[in-house]
Amino acid sequence: MVKLLMRFYDVTSGEIDVDKHNVKDFDRGELRKMFGMVLQDTWLFGGTVKENIKYSKEDATDAEVIEAAKAAHVHHFIKTLPNGYNSVINEESSNISAGQKQLLTIARVILANPKILILDEATSSIDTRTEIQIQSAMDNLMKGRTSFIIAHRLSTIKNADLILVMNHGDIVEQGTHEELLSKNGFYADLYNSQFDEL
């Protein structure tokens, strides 16, 4: 679905509209600039914390970088580093934790301020305590924009306006979290099994 939205493939029938314009009417590069993505596999490069956040908006001011970091709940962590925003992340990013990497990539997307957001398994590789922090940062990121959240960890999507439940590539149910639980169907079974494990 995300690949269709971003025109990695084009639909064979019907159309996908963004702001009442067919995605086929957009140049692919311009269309993709409308999207911000936070993925399961974070990508940081060898360079300073500030350079990594500014990657999405190279002309950003220091104040904008700090504001994005605060919204992503990573400012306090950055201030504890020896050189703050000028601290260097090594090539493998092994000098910071998985949760901190994720928060830095969220700060990067907040700075870019995209119209549409895609969160693809953004909390799957972190512990539950860090997930709460990242969920709060993602809530800040999602304010006022269309967001697509792809998740197996269902606590991530509880507050979504619409949940599409997919099984083997087909949409088998749709509705809000409460509506889907009340149906006692596929989603309810998934949700209850996740919480039985805790």
N, CA, C and O atoms as a DFTB+ gen file, in Angstrom:
792 C
 N C O
     1  1       0.825      -1.191       0.000
     2  2       0.000       0.000       0.000
     3  2       0.875       1.263       0.000
     4  3       0.614       2.216      -0.734
     5  1       1.925       1.246       0.846
     6  2       2.842       2.384       0.924
     7  2       3.575       2.561      -0.404
     8  3       3.797       3.687      -0.849
     9  1       3.948       1.453      -1.031
    10  2       4.650       1.537      -2.319
    11  2       3.742       2.129      -3.401
    12  3       4.218       2.810      -4.309
    13  1       2.440       1.870      -3.303
    14  2       1.495       2.486      -4.234
    15  2       1.357       3.981      -3.949
    16  3       1.321       4.789      -4.877
    17  1       1.280       4.346      -2.685
    18  2       1.169       5.762      -2.309
    19  2       2.333       6.578      -2.848
    20  3       2.150       7.693      -3.336
    21  1       3.534       6.011      -2.754
    22  2       4.742       6.736      -3.138
    23  2       5.153       6.470      -4.590
    24  3       6.213       6.915      -5.029
    25  1       4.321       5.753      -5.321
    26  2       4.504       5.456      -6.744
    27  2       5.757       4.659      -7.043
    28  3       6.428       4.902      -8.046
    29  1       6.077       3.709      -6.181
    30  2       7.071       2.715      -6.565
    31  2       6.412       1.769      -7.566
    32  3       7.065       1.193      -8.436
    33  1       5.074       1.630      -7.408
    34  2       4.228       0.955      -8.393
    35  2       3.057       1.877      -8.650
    36  3       2.709       2.696      -7.799
    37  1       2.443       1.751      -9.820
    38  2       1.209       2.488     -10.090
    39  2       0.027       1.532     -10.037
    40  3       0.144       0.358     -10.388
    41  1      -1.111       2.053      -9.594
    42  2      -2.320       1.227      -9.515
    43  2      -2.754       0.839     -10.929
    44  3      -2.553       1.594     -11.880
    45  1      -3.349      -0.343     -11.052
    46  2      -3.804      -0.818     -12.369
    47  2      -5.259      -0.429     -12.623
    48  3      -5.715      -0.418     -13.766
    49  1      -5.986      -0.111     -11.545
    50  2      -7.344       0.405     -11.716
    51  2      -7.645       1.334     -10.547
    52  3      -7.048       1.222      -9.476
    53  1      -8.586       2.255     -10.772
    54  2      -8.897       3.244      -9.750
    55  2      -7.776       4.273      -9.658
    56  3      -6.910       4.340     -10.529
    57  1      -7.801       5.076      -8.591
    58  2      -6.745       6.069      -8.419
    59  2      -6.536       6.376      -6.939
    60  3      -7.421       6.163      -6.110
    61  1      -5.356       6.877      -6.634
    62  2      -5.030       7.331      -5.285
    63  2      -4.886       8.841      -5.354
    64  3      -4.092       9.353      -6.143
    65  1      -5.649       9.560      -4.532
    66  2      -5.599      11.020      -4.517
    67  2      -4.928      11.531      -3.252
    68  3      -5.157      11.012      -2.159
    69  1      -4.100      12.551      -3.412
    70  2      -3.519      13.292      -2.289
    71  2      -3.975      14.734      -2.461
    72  3      -3.686      15.362      -3.480
    73  1      -4.681      15.256      -1.475
    74  2      -5.263      16.613      -1.575
    75  2      -6.060      16.781      -2.876
    76  3      -5.946      17.801      -3.556
    77  1      -6.858      15.778      -3.208
    78  2      -7.754      15.772      -4.372
    79  2      -7.019      15.765      -5.711
    80  3      -7.607      16.082      -6.745
    81  1      -5.726      15.401      -5.695
    82  2      -4.951      15.291      -6.935
    83  2      -4.451      13.856      -7.073
    84  3      -3.916      13.277      -6.127
    85  1      -4.633      13.300      -8.255
    86  2      -4.177      11.942      -8.537
    87  2      -2.656      11.888      -8.379
    88  3      -1.947      12.744      -8.907
    89  1      -2.155      10.881      -7.652
    90  2      -0.703      10.780      -7.447
    91  2       0.037      10.656      -8.776
    92  3       1.213      11.008      -8.858
    93  1      -0.640      10.155      -9.830
    94  2       0.004      10.032     -11.138
    95  2       0.291      11.398     -11.768
    96  3       1.101      11.502     -12.689
    97  1      -0.384      12.456     -11.263
    98  2      -0.151      13.808     -11.785
    99  2       1.087      14.455     -11.178
   100  3       1.538      15.495     -11.658
   101  1       1.647      13.849     -10.120
   102  2       2.845      14.401      -9.471
   103  2       4.102      13.796     -10.096
   104  3       4.114      12.632     -10.496
   105  1       5.152      14.603     -10.172
   106  2       6.478      14.066     -10.453
   107  2       6.839      13.157      -9.276
   108  3       6.591      13.522      -8.126
   109  1       7.416      11.988      -9.536
   110  2       7.709      11.028      -8.464
   111  2       8.573      11.657      -7.357
   112  3       8.313      11.452      -6.172
   113  1       9.586      12.412      -7.747
   114  2      10.469      13.048      -6.760
   115  2       9.716      14.035      -5.878
   116  3       9.906      14.057      -4.662
   117  1       8.855      14.859      -6.494
   118  2       8.067      15.837      -5.724
   119  2       7.079      15.127      -4.797
   120  3       6.891      15.531      -3.649
   121  1       6.453      14.066      -5.308
   122  2       5.504      13.306      -4.499
   123  2       6.203      12.743      -3.265
   124  3       5.685      12.851      -2.154
   125  1       7.367      12.150      -3.455
   126  2       8.070      11.505      -2.338
   127  2       8.552      12.504      -1.301
   128  3       8.741      12.146      -0.139
   129  1       8.756      13.761      -1.707
   130  2       9.149      14.806      -0.737
   131  2       8.016      15.113       0.232
   132  3       8.252      15.666       1.307
   133  1       6.783      14.758      -0.141
   134  2       5.635      15.008       0.740
   135  2       5.587      14.033       1.909
   136  3       4.865      14.257       2.881
   137  1       6.363      12.941       1.814
   138  2       6.313      11.878       2.813
   139  2       7.522      11.943       3.746
   140  3       8.646      12.198       3.312
   141  1       7.273      11.709       5.020
   142  2       8.341      11.479       5.982
   143  2       8.201      10.057       6.480
   144  3       7.088       9.585       6.713
   145  1       9.333       9.362       6.649
   146  2       9.257       7.961       7.052
   147  2      10.099       7.704       8.293
   148  3      11.231       8.174       8.403
   149  1       9.521       6.947       9.230
   150  2      10.273       6.421      10.368
   151  2      10.165       4.909      10.256
   152  3       9.079       4.340      10.369
   153  1      11.311       4.264      10.030
   154  2      11.324       2.836       9.745
   155  2      11.840       2.040      10.941
   156  3      12.428       2.594      11.870
   157  1      11.610       0.750      10.896
   158  2      12.115      -0.157      11.934
   159  2      13.642      -0.097      11.986
   160  3      14.232      -0.029      13.063
   161  1      14.269      -0.124      10.816
   162  2      15.725      -0.057      10.752
   163  2      16.135       1.401      10.635
   164  3      15.964       2.022       9.585
   165  1      16.672       1.938      11.711
   166  2      17.075       3.342      11.712
   167  2      18.324       3.510      10.877
   168  3      19.152       2.604      10.778
   169  1      18.450       4.682      10.275
   170  2      19.636       4.962       9.474
   171  2      20.258       6.270       9.950
   172  3      19.675       7.343       9.797
   173  1      21.446       6.160      10.527
   174  2      22.247       7.321      10.909
   175  2      23.600       7.149      10.238
   176  3      24.007       6.031       9.924
   177  1      24.295       8.261      10.018
   178  2      25.608       8.184       9.381
   179  2      26.683       8.700      10.329
   180  3      26.377       9.364      11.319
   181  1      27.934       8.396      10.025
   182  2      29.044       8.884      10.825
   183  2      29.117      10.396      10.711
   184  3      29.388      10.915       9.627
   185  1      28.889      11.096      11.769
   186  2      28.854      12.557      11.781
   187  2      28.290      13.016      13.102
   188  3      28.049      12.199      13.991
   189  1      28.076      14.304      13.245
   190  2      27.566      14.813      14.521
   191  2      26.073      14.539      14.649
   192  3      25.384      14.266      13.667
   193  1      25.596      14.621      15.883
   194  2      24.158      14.483      16.148
   195  2      23.400      15.534      15.343
   196  3      22.383      15.236      14.715
   197  1      23.907      16.773      15.367
   198  2      23.236      17.872      14.652
   199  2      23.161      17.581      13.155
   200  3      22.118      17.799      12.538
   201  1      24.257      17.090      12.562
   202  2      24.270      16.777      11.123
   203  2      23.261      15.683      10.794
   204  3      22.609      15.732       9.751
   205  1      23.132      14.709      11.669
   206  2      22.178      13.623      11.438
   207  2      20.741      14.120      11.480
   208  3      19.917      13.694      10.671
   209  1      20.428      15.015      12.410
   210  2      19.066      15.562      12.475
   211  2      18.812      16.466      11.267
   212  3      17.734      16.421      10.675
   213  1      19.804      17.286      10.902
   214  2      19.649      18.248       9.800
   215  2      19.637      17.588       8.427
   216  3      19.406      18.269       7.427
   217  1      19.875      16.300       8.351
   218  2      19.921      15.608       7.062
   219  2      18.636      15.835       6.266
   220  3      18.669      15.872       5.036
   221  1      17.514      15.985       6.952
   222  2      16.223      16.173       6.290
   223  2      15.983      17.621       5.865
   224  3      15.107      17.893       5.044
   225  1      16.770      18.557       6.429
   226  2      16.578      19.992       6.125
   227  2      17.902      20.690       6.408
   228  3      18.119      21.228       7.494
   229  1      18.775      20.670       5.418
   230  2      20.154      21.097       5.638
   231  2      20.291      22.571       5.988
   232  3      21.298      22.970       6.573
   233  1      19.291      23.395       5.640
   234  2      19.365      24.821       5.958
   235  2      18.703      25.164       7.302
   236  3      18.499      26.339       7.605
   237  1      18.373      24.158       8.096
   238  2      17.714      24.389       9.394
   239  2      18.643      25.148      10.341
   240  3      19.860      24.963      10.327
   241  1      18.046      25.996      11.152
   242  2      18.817      26.728      12.160
   243  2      19.048      25.822      13.369
   244  3      18.373      24.805      13.527
   245  1      19.999      26.194      14.213
   246  2      20.241      25.437      15.454
   247  2      18.983      25.401      16.305
   248  3      18.674      24.379      16.918
   249  1      18.245      26.526      16.346
   250  2      17.019      26.591      17.147
   251  2      15.982      25.589      16.640
   252  3      15.291      24.952      17.435
   253  1      15.873      25.450      15.307
   254  2      14.920      24.491      14.726
   255  2      15.331      23.058      15.049
   256  3      14.482      22.211      15.326
   257  1      16.631      22.790      15.013
   258  2      17.136      21.450      15.341
   259  2      16.802      21.122      16.795
   260  3      16.341      20.019      17.090
   261  1      17.030      22.070      17.704
   262  2      16.758      21.854      19.130
   263  2      15.260      21.660      19.368
   264  3      14.856      20.813      20.164
   265  1      14.443      22.449      18.675
   266  2      12.980      22.324      18.811
   267  2      12.515      20.937      18.362
   268  3      11.672      20.324      19.018
   269  1      13.061      20.439      17.247
   270  2      12.715      19.101      16.751
   271  2      13.159      18.033      17.743
   272  3      12.432      17.072      17.992
   273  1      14.349      18.200      18.308
   274  2      14.870      17.229      19.283
   275  2      14.006      17.213      20.544
   276  3      13.758      16.152      21.117
   277  1      13.554      18.377      20.968
   278  2      12.675      18.442      22.154
   279  2      11.351      17.741      21.873
   280  3      10.850      16.998      22.717
   281  1      10.779      17.973      20.686
   282  2       9.506      17.325      20.324
   283  2       9.670      15.813      20.243
   284  3       8.722      15.066      20.483
   285  1      10.885      15.362      19.900
   286  2      11.164      13.919      19.790
   287  2      11.638      13.314      21.108
   288  3      11.982      12.133      21.160
   289  1      11.658      14.113      22.171
   290  2      12.091      13.658      23.503
   291  2      13.526      13.129      23.503
   292  3      13.843      12.176      24.214
   293  1      14.391      13.756      22.699
   294  2      15.781      13.316      22.658
   295  2      16.749      14.440      23.054
   296  3      17.955      14.215      23.152
   297  1      16.223      15.645      23.279
   298  2      17.065      16.793      23.643
   299  2      17.843      16.539      24.935
   300  3      19.041      16.808      25.009
   301  1      17.151      16.019      25.950
   302  2      17.811      15.774      27.246
   303  2      18.973      14.795      27.083
   304  3      20.055      15.010      27.629
   305  1      18.743      13.724      26.331
   306  2      19.813      12.757      26.082
   307  2      20.998      13.429      25.384
   308  3      22.148      13.220      25.770
   309  1      20.718      14.232      24.361
   310  2      21.788      14.898      23.606
   311  2      22.612      15.790      24.523
   312  3      23.835      15.860      24.396
   313  1      21.938      16.475      25.451
   314  2      22.649      17.387      26.362
   315  2      23.571      16.622      27.312
   316  3      24.504      17.209      27.859
   317  1      23.331      15.327      27.519
   318  2      24.207      14.535      28.403
   319  2      25.459      14.040      27.674
   320  3      26.399      13.565      28.311
   321  1      25.474      14.149      26.347
   322  2      26.642      13.713      25.579
   323  2      27.800      14.696      25.805
   324  3      27.562      15.871      26.084
   325  1      29.042      14.229      25.688
   326  2      30.204      15.081      25.982
   327  2      30.208      16.406      25.222
   328  3      30.546      17.444      25.791
   329  1      29.833      16.380      23.933
   330  2      29.816      17.608      23.133
   331  2      28.413      17.983      22.669
   332  3      28.256      18.693      21.676
   333  1      27.391      17.507      23.385
   334  2      26.016      17.855      23.042
   335  2      25.688      17.563      21.591
   336  3      25.938      16.461      21.102
   337  1      25.128      18.549      20.900
   338  2      24.724      18.380      19.501
   339  2      25.915      18.187      18.564
   340  3      25.743      17.732      17.434
   341  1      27.118      18.528      19.021
   342  2      28.322      18.349      18.205
   343  2      29.027      17.021      18.490
   344  3      30.113      16.771      17.967
   345  1      28.413      16.171      19.315
   346  2      28.979      14.846      19.570
   347  2      28.884      14.017      18.296
   348  3      27.906      14.101      17.553
   349  1      29.920      13.213      18.059
   350  2      29.993      12.429      16.825
   351  2      29.397      11.034      17.046
   352  3      29.710      10.346      18.018
   353  1      28.535      10.649      16.116
   354  2      27.994       9.285      16.081
   355  2      28.931       8.496      15.179
   356  3      29.210       8.921      14.058
   357  1      29.418       7.362      15.647
   358  2      30.359       6.607      14.816
   359  2      29.642       5.941      13.640
   360  3      28.413       5.877      13.609
   361  1      30.412       5.451      12.684
   362  2      29.868       4.884      11.442
   363  2      28.807       3.815      11.690
   364  3      27.816       3.744      10.963
   365  1      29.010       2.987      12.709
   366  2      28.071       1.888      12.984
   367  2      26.962       2.332      13.939
   368  3      26.071       1.541      14.247
   369  1      26.996       3.567      14.406
   370  2      26.045       4.086      15.406
   371  2      26.039       3.219      16.660
   372  3      25.023       3.125      17.349
   373  1      27.180       2.582      16.957
   374  2      27.220       1.664      18.098
   375  2      27.453       2.396      19.419
   376  3      27.446       1.776      20.482
   377  1      27.659       3.718      19.352
   378  2      27.864       4.453      20.598
   379  2      26.574       5.064      21.143
   380  3      26.614       5.870      22.073
   381  1      25.422       4.682      20.564
   382  2      24.121       5.065      21.124
   383  2      23.169       3.871      21.032
   384  3      23.364       2.971      20.214
   385  1      22.139       3.874      21.877
   386  2      21.218       2.733      21.950
   387  2      20.218       2.745      20.790
   388  3      20.086       3.742      20.080
   389  1      19.513       1.615      20.609
   390  2      18.492       1.503      19.556
   391  2      17.387       2.537      19.755
   392  3      16.926       3.151      18.793
   393  1      16.966       2.728      20.999
   394  2      15.912       3.708      21.291
   395  2      16.357       5.128      20.982
   396  3      15.585       5.919      20.439
   397  1      17.602       5.459      21.326
   398  2      18.127       6.796      21.045
   399  2      18.249       7.027      19.541
   400  3      17.977       8.125      19.056
   401  1      18.656       5.999      18.807
   402  2      18.717       6.098      17.343
   403  2      17.327       6.416      16.783
   404  3      17.164       7.278      15.918
   405  1      16.328       5.688      17.307
   406  2      14.966       5.879      16.809
   407  2      14.483       7.294      17.102
   408  3      13.848       7.920      16.254
   409  1      14.780       7.802      18.299
   410  2      14.360       9.158      18.650
   411  2      15.058      10.191      17.762
   412  3      14.450      11.195      17.390
   413  1      16.316       9.957      17.423
   414  2      17.026      10.878      16.522
   415  2      16.402      10.864      15.123
   416  3      16.294      11.913      14.487
   417  1      15.991       9.690      14.637
   418  2      15.357       9.647      13.313
   419  2      13.977      10.312      13.360
   420  3      13.542      10.898      12.368
   421  1      13.288      10.227      14.501
   422  2      12.005      10.927      14.654
   423  2      12.249      12.439      14.645
   424  3      11.491      13.182      14.021
   425  1      13.294      12.897      15.329
   426  2      13.644      14.324      15.322
   427  2      13.911      14.796      13.888
   428  3      13.503      15.889      13.496
   429  1      14.597      13.959      13.121
   430  2      14.901      14.288      11.710
   431  2      13.617      14.492      10.919
   432  3      13.512      15.433      10.132
   433  1      12.633      13.608      11.125
   434  2      11.373      13.712      10.383
   435  2      10.556      14.908      10.880
   436  3       9.912      15.585      10.079
   437  1      10.572      15.178      12.190
   438  2       9.871      16.355      12.727
   439  2      10.435      17.617      12.078
   440  3       9.680      18.515      11.705
   441  1      11.758      17.689      11.943
   442  2      12.407      18.848      11.330
   443  2      11.979      19.009       9.871
   444  3      11.780      20.131       9.407
   445  1      11.836      17.902       9.148
   446  2      11.435      17.952       7.733
   447  2       9.999      18.447       7.568
   448  3       9.657      19.029       6.539
   449  1       9.163      18.218       8.574
   450  2       7.770      18.670       8.583
   451  2       6.996      18.215       7.338
   452  3       6.447      19.046       6.614
   453  1       6.949      16.898       7.085
   454  2       6.262      16.405       5.879
   455  2       4.746      16.485       6.020
   456  3       4.212      16.550       7.128
   457  1       4.056      16.479       4.864
   458  2       2.588      16.496       4.875
   459  2       2.041      15.154       5.332
   460  3       1.036      15.093       6.040
   461  1       2.711      14.071       4.921
   462  2       2.217      12.714       5.174
   463  2       3.326      11.919       5.846
   464  3       4.500      12.041       5.496
   465  1       2.936      11.113       6.805
   466  2       3.902      10.375       7.601
   467  2       3.666       8.878       7.461
   468  3       2.528       8.409       7.462
   469  1       4.769       8.133       7.340
   470  2       4.688       6.672       7.323
   471  2       5.568       6.145       8.450
   472  3       6.773       6.395       8.478
   473  1       4.959       5.420       9.370
   474  2       5.684       4.795      10.479
   475  2       5.622       3.292      10.249
   476  3       4.566       2.676      10.388
   477  1       6.757       2.712       9.897
   478  2       6.782       1.292       9.541
   479  2       7.505       0.505      10.625
   480  3       8.734       0.481      10.683
   481  1       6.717      -0.139      11.485
   482  2       7.270      -0.948      12.587
   483  2       8.273      -0.142      13.410
   484  3       9.312      -0.661      13.818
   485  1       7.952       1.136      13.650
   486  2       8.917       2.065      14.247
   487  2       9.260       1.745      15.705
   488  3      10.256       2.249      16.223
   489  1       8.459       0.924      16.367
   490  2       8.767       0.598      17.774
   491  2       9.099      -0.874      17.979
   492  3       9.197      -1.331      19.118
   493  1       9.273      -1.623      16.889
   494  2       9.390      -3.073      17.056
   495  2      10.718      -3.533      17.647
   496  3      10.783      -4.618      18.224
   497  1      11.785      -2.732      17.519
   498  2      13.096      -3.215      17.972
   499  2      13.513      -2.636      19.325
   500  3      14.690      -2.663      19.682
   501  1      12.541      -2.113      20.071
   502  2      12.894      -1.472      21.347
   503  2      12.083      -2.059      22.489
   504  3      11.053      -2.699      22.281
   505  1      12.572      -1.826      23.701
   506  2      11.885      -2.356      24.880
   507  2      10.642      -1.525      25.186
   508  3      10.471      -0.427      24.656
   509  1       9.781      -2.058      26.042
   510  2       8.486      -1.429      26.322
   511  2       8.628      -0.056      26.970
   512  3       7.857       0.854      26.663
   513  1       9.619       0.106      27.877
   514  2       9.808       1.408      28.546
   515  2      10.200       2.476      27.532
   516  3       9.681       3.592      27.562
   517  1      11.123       2.125      26.631
   518  2      11.540       3.067      25.591
   519  2      10.390       3.309      24.621
   520  3      10.266       4.403      24.071
   521  1       9.544       2.295      24.402
   522  2       8.413       2.447      23.485
   523  2       7.496       3.570      23.947
   524  3       6.985       4.326      23.121
   525  1       7.281       3.693      25.252
   526  2       6.397       4.744      25.779
   527  2       6.945       6.115      25.395
   528  3       6.192       6.997      24.981
   529  1       8.264       6.290      25.535
   530  2       8.919       7.547      25.177
   531  2       8.807       7.799      23.672
   532  3       8.497       8.909      23.241
   533  1       9.058       6.771      22.892
   534  2       8.995       6.921      21.442
   535  2       7.557       7.153      20.987
   536  3       7.319       7.925      20.058
   537  1       6.594       6.488      21.637
   538  2       5.185       6.686      21.282
   539  2       4.786       8.140      21.505
   540  3       4.062       8.719      20.695
   541  1       5.259       8.731      22.608
   542  2       4.969      10.135      22.898
   543  2       5.584      11.034      21.827
   544  3       4.951      11.994      21.386
   545  1       6.821      10.729      21.402
   546  2       7.475      11.502      20.337
   547  2       6.703      11.355      19.031
   548  3       6.542      12.326      18.292
   549  1       6.223      10.143      18.742
   550  2       5.471       9.915      17.509
   551  2       4.123      10.638      17.549
   552  3       3.642      11.111      16.520
   553  1       3.509      10.723      18.741
   554  2       2.258      11.483      18.870
   555  2       2.495      12.942      18.481
   556  3       1.675      13.543      17.787
   557  1       3.633      13.516      18.934
   558  2       3.981      14.891      18.549
   559  2       4.165      14.989      17.041
   560  3       3.716      15.949      16.415
   561  1       4.818      14.003      16.468
   562  2       5.111      13.980      15.042
   563  2       3.835      13.884      14.212
   564  3       3.754      14.485      13.141
   565  1       2.839      13.142      14.687
   566  2       1.622      12.894      13.907
   567  2       0.614      14.038      13.974
   568  3      -0.326      14.072      13.179
   569  1       0.791      14.986      14.914
   570  2      -0.188      16.070      15.073
   571  2      -0.379      16.829      13.764
   572  3       0.582      17.309      13.163
   573  1      -1.637      16.930      13.335
   574  2      -1.965      17.756      12.185
   575  2      -1.551      17.199      10.835
   576  3      -1.515      17.942       9.854
   577  1      -1.238      15.906      10.756
   578  2      -0.878      15.347       9.446
   579  2      -1.447      13.943       9.292
   580  3      -1.709      13.245      10.271
   581  1      -1.628      13.553       8.043
   582  2      -2.071      12.207       7.736
   583  2      -0.928      11.248       8.033
   584  3       0.202      11.463       7.596
   585  1      -1.226      10.194       8.774
   586  2      -0.186       9.242       9.158
   587  2      -0.634       7.818       8.865
   588  3      -1.767       7.428       9.149
   589  1       0.289       7.054       8.291
   590  2       0.074       5.630       8.061
   591  2       1.017       4.892       9.004
   592  3       2.232       5.086       8.960
   593  1       0.447       4.048       9.853
   594  2       1.249       3.311      10.827
   595  2       1.152       1.829      10.503
   596  3       0.065       1.251      10.504
   597  1       2.295       1.224      10.226
   598  2       2.344      -0.208       9.953
   599  2       2.917      -0.854      11.204
   600  3       4.038      -0.537      11.601
   601  1       2.164      -1.758      11.833
   602  2       2.621      -2.289      13.116
   603  2       2.067      -3.673      13.386
   604  3       0.925      -3.992      13.054
   605  1       2.918      -4.487      14.003
   606  2       2.452      -5.751      14.575
   607  2       2.186      -5.564      16.063
   608  3       1.337      -6.246      16.636
   609  1       2.913      -4.640      16.689
   610  2       2.704      -4.342      18.110
   611  2       1.493      -3.423      18.189
   612  3       1.594      -2.227      17.916
   613  1       0.349      -3.983      18.563
   614  2      -0.926      -3.282      18.405
   615  2      -1.115      -2.114      19.355
   616  3      -1.976      -1.267      19.118
   617  1      -0.326      -2.043      20.434
   618  2      -0.420      -0.884      21.325
   619  2      -0.061       0.395      20.569
   620  3      -0.487       1.483      20.956
   621  1       0.713       0.272      19.500
   622  2       1.155       1.418      18.690
   623  2      -0.001       2.073      17.948
   624  3       0.055       3.269      17.664
   625  1      -1.049       1.314      17.626
   626  2      -2.099       1.827      16.735
   627  2      -3.453       2.021      17.423
   628  3      -4.441       2.345      16.764
   629  1      -3.503       1.824      18.734
   630  2      -4.784       1.893      19.449
   631  2      -5.557       3.184      19.190
   632  3      -6.787       3.163      19.127
   633  1      -4.850       4.312      19.037
   634  2      -5.530       5.603      18.910
   635  2      -5.781       6.026      17.462
   636  3      -6.188       7.161      17.214
   637  1      -5.545       5.131      16.509
   638  2      -5.733       5.474      15.093
   639  2      -7.212       5.723      14.788
   640  3      -8.090       5.090      15.375
   641  1      -7.478       6.655      13.858
   642  2      -8.849       6.937      13.427
   643  2      -9.447       5.758      12.672
   644  3     -10.649       5.505      12.753
   645  1      -8.599       5.037      11.935
   646  2      -9.053       3.880      11.167
   647  2      -7.937       2.850      11.146
   648  3      -6.794       3.171      10.820
   649  1      -8.263       1.625      11.491
   650  2      -7.308       0.519      11.462
   651  2      -7.748      -0.440      10.361
   652  3      -8.892      -0.895      10.336
   653  1      -6.822      -0.740       9.451
   654  2      -7.065      -1.755       8.427
   655  2      -6.323      -3.005       8.864
   656  3      -5.102      -2.983       9.016
   657  1      -7.045      -4.084       9.065
   658  2      -6.438      -5.339       9.523
   659  2      -6.166      -6.201       8.301
   660  3      -7.071      -6.548       7.543
   661  1      -4.879      -6.540       8.132
   662  2      -4.506      -7.319       6.947
   663  2      -4.073      -8.720       7.347
   664  3      -3.403      -8.918       8.361
   665  1      -4.466      -9.677       6.539
   666  2      -4.063     -11.067       6.735
   667  2      -3.703     -11.622       5.357
   668  3      -4.552     -11.691       4.468
   669  1      -2.444     -12.016       5.185
   670  2      -1.951     -12.535       3.900
   671  2      -2.247     -11.578       2.747
   672  3      -2.643     -12.004       1.663
   673  1      -2.048     -10.252       2.997
   674  2      -2.191      -9.259       1.934
   675  2      -3.602      -8.774       1.673
   676  3      -3.798      -7.886       0.844
   677  1      -4.592      -9.332       2.358
   678  2      -5.980      -8.899       2.178
   679  2      -6.455      -8.138       3.411
   680  3      -6.092      -8.478       4.538
   681  1      -7.280      -7.094       3.188
   682  2      -7.903      -6.380       4.309
   683  2      -9.078      -7.231       4.780
   684  3     -10.039      -7.433       4.037
   685  1      -9.002      -7.729       6.018
   686  2     -10.038      -8.627       6.526
   687  2     -10.996      -7.925       7.491
   688  3     -12.114      -8.395       7.703
   689  1     -10.566      -6.802       8.077
   690  2     -11.431      -6.023       8.976
   691  2     -10.973      -4.574       8.923
   692  3      -9.831      -4.278       8.574
   693  1     -11.896      -3.671       9.280
   694  2     -11.506      -2.271       9.436
   695  2     -12.422      -1.595      10.438
   696  3     -13.583      -1.974      10.599
   697  1     -11.880      -0.582      11.113
   698  2     -12.644       0.155      12.110
   699  2     -11.702       0.781      13.132
   700  3     -10.483       0.744      12.967
   701  1     -12.270       1.350      14.180
   702  2     -11.449       1.869      15.273
   703  2     -11.058       0.694      16.173
   704  3     -11.573      -0.414      16.023
   705  1     -10.159       0.944      17.090
   706  2      -9.728      -0.088      18.031
   707  2     -10.930      -0.678      18.776
   708  3     -11.064      -1.896      18.889
   709  1     -11.803       0.202      19.282
   710  2     -12.966      -0.264      20.059
   711  2     -13.923      -1.074      19.191
   712  3     -14.430      -2.113      19.615
   713  1     -14.168      -0.586      17.960
   714  2     -15.078      -1.293      17.054
   715  2     -14.546      -2.694      16.722
   716  3     -15.295      -3.670      16.685
   717  1     -13.247      -2.758      16.485
   718  2     -12.643      -4.047      16.121
   719  2     -12.646      -5.024      17.295
   720  3     -12.861      -6.221      17.111
   721  1     -12.404      -4.506      18.508
   722  2     -12.462      -5.389      19.687
   723  2     -13.870      -5.930      19.871
   724  3     -14.050      -7.101      20.205
   725  1     -14.883      -5.068      19.649
   726  2     -16.269      -5.496      19.867
   727  2     -16.718      -6.544      18.852
   728  3     -17.670      -7.279      19.113
   729  1     -16.046      -6.626      17.691
   730  2     -16.393      -7.633      16.679
   731  2     -15.921      -9.026      17.071
   732  3     -16.385     -10.019      16.510
   733  1     -14.986      -9.109      18.046
   734  2     -14.420     -10.393      18.472
   735  2     -13.912     -11.229      17.299
   736  3     -14.089     -12.446      17.258
   737  1     -13.280     -10.546      16.353
   738  2     -12.777     -11.241      15.170
   739  2     -11.262     -11.372      15.179
   740  3     -10.647     -11.567      16.227
   741  1     -10.675     -11.264      14.007
   742  2      -9.241     -11.473      13.807
   743  2      -8.410     -10.487      14.640
   744  3      -7.458     -10.884      15.311
   745  1      -8.782      -9.192      14.592
   746  2      -8.044      -8.166      15.335
   747  2      -8.130      -8.417      16.838
   748  3      -7.125      -8.344      17.544
   749  1      -9.323      -8.709      17.318
   750  2      -9.507      -8.944      18.757
   751  2      -8.661     -10.126      19.210
   752  3      -8.058     -10.082      20.282
   753  1      -8.610     -11.174      18.409
   754  2      -7.779     -12.335      18.749
   755  2      -6.301     -11.949      18.811
   756  3      -5.588     -12.341      19.735
   757  1      -5.849     -11.178      17.822
   758  2      -4.453     -10.724      17.796
   759  2      -4.135      -9.869      19.024
   760  3      -3.130     -10.070      19.706
   761  1      -5.018      -8.917      19.280
   762  2      -4.802      -7.970      20.381
   763  2      -4.759      -8.712      21.720
   764  3      -3.856      -8.500      22.529
   765  1      -5.723      -9.562      21.938
   766  2      -5.799     -10.295      23.201
   767  2      -4.611     -11.252      23.377
   768  3      -4.120     -11.435      24.491
   769  1      -4.158     -11.851      22.291
   770  2      -3.011     -12.765      22.392
   771  2      -1.741     -12.004      22.760
   772  3      -0.897     -12.530      23.486
   773  1      -1.592     -10.780      22.273
   774  2      -0.409      -9.983      22.608
   775  2      -0.407      -9.635      24.094
   776  3       0.644      -9.628      24.735
   777  1      -1.566      -9.352      24.627
   778  2      -1.604      -8.945      26.031
   779  2      -1.644     -10.128      26.988
   780  3      -1.328      -9.986      28.169
   781  1      -2.036     -11.303      26.477
   782  2      -1.936     -12.521      27.291
   783  2      -0.466     -12.885      27.528
   784  3      -0.117     -13.500      28.535
   785  1       0.395     -12.483      26.564
   786  2       1.824     -12.825      26.654
   787  2       2.535     -11.998      27.717
   788  3       3.579     -12.404      28.229
   789  1       1.969     -10.831      28.052
   790  2       2.654      -9.933      29.003
   791  2       2.553     -10.427      30.431
   792  3       3.074      -9.787      31.344
